[in-house]
Amino acid sequence: MKLPTCRKCGSKVQWQKIYTSVWMGYKPIKCDECGEVNEISSYTMGKVSLLVFVPLLLLGMFMTNETTIIVSILTVLIAFSLVSTIVPYIVKFKENQ
């Protein structure tokens, strides 16, 4: 897995910029090198949604009444942290129009 590159100049986009863009509603990302505005593809948006919600749904299905609330919250936080850490690596930008 590697970070996506700018559509115009091919320079790598910073992990932090992608992470912020995804969690702030898929805001377009401006390249630091050439100024090109890169938009995240709808395909990526779907993948991110699945990566976030499916594990949480599965986790909810397997939680039992014997599971304490603290264990449940910690498990969800760990799962969310792991997923959100890899999200910038699966981002693809829209093709040039």
Secondary structure as GFF3:
##gff-version 3
##sequence-region A 1 97
A	DSSP	alpha_helix	15	23	.	.	.	ID=ss1
A	DSSP	beta_strand	29	30	.	.	.	ID=ss2
A	DSSP	beta_strand	37	38	.	.	.	ID=ss3
A	DSSP	alpha_helix	42	62	.	.	.	ID=ss4
A	DSSP	alpha_helix	69	90	.	.	.	ID=ss5
###
